[in-house]
Amino acid sequence: MAPFTIQILLIWSHYQIVNTHPGPIKITKTPIELMKEKNCSIKAIKLNEKYLDQKCEKCENWKPPKTHHCQTCNICVHYRDHHCAWLNCCVGYKNLKYFSQFLVYFTILLFMHCNSCVISIVKFAYQIHIEGLINLTLTSFWAQISVFEVTTKLLQFIISIGAYLIVSNLLKDKLIQLPDLTTYNEQRAGKYSSYEVYSSKLKRLLGNNFIQWILPIPNKLALNYLELTFPKVTAGENYFENHLEGKEDFEFYKHFEIN
């Protein structure tokens, strides 16, 4: 029953990954353009002017911080992690949770399959110990089938171990990146660090309850396109925490909330 349940969750998470837009940019105008329309005057504009007025050269729309243009999909993806060649789609803030769950389910299935192969091989080895290899292979046609079966199990075990090591390493990277929604490129460069508690960061991405952590269902991330721009953390400003606590004071900030 457990393997069947994990397989259902694996298929479900795969469906969610490929059928969810990875990271849509719902605001096409730059904040500078919107400020001019609303006649806004914001104190932090001098610090952030580069990011507040940055456009994608190919999409010709606003390109918020942590947004990357995918050459394969030919779209801008917010919080883009990478383009997955296996699934033929980008992974961004909208389907990053599903991708992480997919890795978890896949790792569990591979682990269970490895255990199943080991049990079959051990049983066959015990049978050889009891009956002897010569007697076992010559007694009957079914015994020869057993030899073929255990050889197949051994090959499956070797392949599964290789796949398990690859997928588990990918999962390990995701567990490091997930809390801050940090992408691989940003992780290498050491950019965009946050100051929240680890558990709070995980809840932000995966959800606030056990069901949301297990099931590949949508979760409101409470993100904002200006989160790393206003004030500009990348410039080395040290008041990010104060900003997060007082962001409700900025009416303009709310305009860029991501649902």
N, C-alpha and C positions, 0 to 999 in steps of 0.2 A: 504493500500500500504506500509506504513512504517513497520508494523510487518513482512510482506513478505520479504521486503528488508533486514531487520535485520536477518531473518532466513537464507536467502541466504548467507549473510556475515558470519554467524555462521557456516554453513556447509562448506563454503570455507576455513575458518580459521582452522576448524577441519581437513580438508583434508591436508592442508599445514603442520599442526603439525605432523601428523602421517606419512606423506610421505617425510619429510625433515630430512636428517641426522642431529641430534641435535648439534653436534660439532666435526666434523672430525679433526683428527690430521694428517695433510698432510705431515709433516716432521717427518720421523721415526728416523733419526739419531739425536743424542744429539748435541747441539752447540759445546761442547768440541770436539767431533769427527769431526765435520765440520771445526772447527778451525784448527785442526791438518792437515786436508786435504788441507786447503787453506794457511797454515802457517801464520795464523793470530795471532796477539798479541794485546789483548784488555785490557785496563787499569782496567776495572771493574771486570775482571775475578776472582780476589781474593774474592771480596765481594759476587759473585754470583755462585761460583763453585758448591755448592750443587744443585742448580736448573738447572744449565747448563749441569749437567751430570746425572740428575735423570731419571731413567727408571721405567716403570710400571712392577711390578713383574709378572703380568699375561700376558700382551700384549708383554712385552720385547721390547717396543719401548720407545722413549723419552716421558717423562711426564712433559709438561710445567706447570708453576704455574697456579692455578685455574683450573686444570684438575683433574677429578675424574674418577675412574673406577667404572662402574655400574655393580653390581653383577647380576642383572636380564638380562640386555642386553648383558653382557659380552664384553663390549667395553669401551675404554676411551673416555670421552666426555669433550671437552674444554668448560669452563664456565658452567659446569653442574649445574643446579639449583636443580633438583630433578627427580626421576622417577615417572611419573604420572600413578597410578594404574588404574584410570578411562579410560585413553587413551592407556594404555599399551605401553608407550614409554618414553624415557628420554626427558627432556627439557633442551636445551643448547643454546649457542649463536645463532645458526642458526634458531631455531624455537621459541625462547623466545618471539620475537615480535608477532608471530602468537598466542602463548598461552595467551599473555596479551590481544590481541584483542578478542580472544575467550571469555575471562572472561568479557570483556566490553560488547560484544554483548549479552552474556548470562544474565548478570545483567540487561541490558535494557529490554530484553524479559520478564524476571521474573517480573520486575517492571510493565511493561505494562499488563501482565496477572493478577497481583494482583489488578491493577486498574479496569480491566474488571470484575473481580469477585466482587469487592466492589460495582460497578455500578449495577450489577445484583441483589445483595443482597439488596441494597437500594431501587431499583425499586419494589422488592417483598415486602419489609417492607412498602413501601408507599401504595401498593395495599391492604395490610392487613389493614392499617389505614383507607382506603377509604371504603372497603367492609366488613371488619370484618373477623376474622379468621374462625369462624364457617361457615359463608356464603360462604367464598372462598373455603374451603376444601370440601363442600358438593354440591356446585352448579353443577359441571361438572367433567367429567373425565380429561379434560385438566387442570383444576385447580389443581388436584392431581399431575399431571405431573409437574406442576410448583413448587409444594412443593418439589418433588424429585430433580428437577433441581437446586433449590436454595440450597438444602442440599449438593448436589454434588459440587456446586460452593464454599460453605463454606469450605468443605474439601480441595478443590483445593487451596483455599486462604491460609489455614493453612500450607499446604505442600509447597506452593510457597514462603511464608514468611520465612520458615525455610531454604529453598534452597537459597533464596535471601541473607539472613544473612551470610550463609557460603561462597557463591561466592563473595559477596561484600567485605568480610574480606580478602579473597584470593587476590582480586584485590587491596585492600589497601596495602597489603604486597608487591605486585608486583610494585606498584607505588613508594614505598620506595626503593626497590631493583634495579629497572630498570636503573636509571640514571648511576650508576657505574657498571652495570651488576654484581651486588653483589648477591651471592647466599645466601640461608637461613643459611647454616652452617657458612659462612663467616660473615654474618650479626650478628649472635650470638656472634662470637668471636671478632667482631670489627676490622676485618682485611681489608686490601686493600681499603683504602679510597682515593678518588681522589679530585682534587681541582677545577674542572671545574664548570661553572655556571650551575644551574639546567636545564635551557632550552637547553643548549648546549648538555648536557648529554642525554636528551630525543630525541633530533634531531639525535644524534649519533645512537640510537637504532631504532627509528621509521621512520626516514627519514627527509628530508629537506622541504617537502611540504605537504599540506593538504591531497592530494590524497594518498600519502604513509602512512600517519597516519591512514586513514580510511580503505583503502583496504589491505588485507593480501597478499601483493606482496613483493618480495625479496628486501632487502635494504643492500647496502654495508656499513659495520660497521666500516671500517678503523681500524681494530684491528691488533695486532701484538703479536705473541707468547711470545716475550721477553718484552712486555710492562711493566710488573711488576717485571722484573728481572734485567733490564739493564738500569739505575742502580737499585739496589734492594731496593724498597720502604719498603718492609717488615722488613728490618734491621733498619728502622728508619732514613734512609737518607732523607735529607730535600731539595733535588734539583730535585724533580720529574718534577716540572713545567719547569725548565730550560732544563731538558732532553727532554721533549716533544717538546719544541721550537727548540732544536738543533739536533733532532734525524736524520735529513737528512744528517748530517755530518758523520754518521756512515753507511758505505756501507754494513757492515755485518748485521746491524739491518734490512735493507730493505729485506734481504733474508728471513726473518721470517714474512713478512706481510701476513695477511689473507685477501683473496678477497671474 
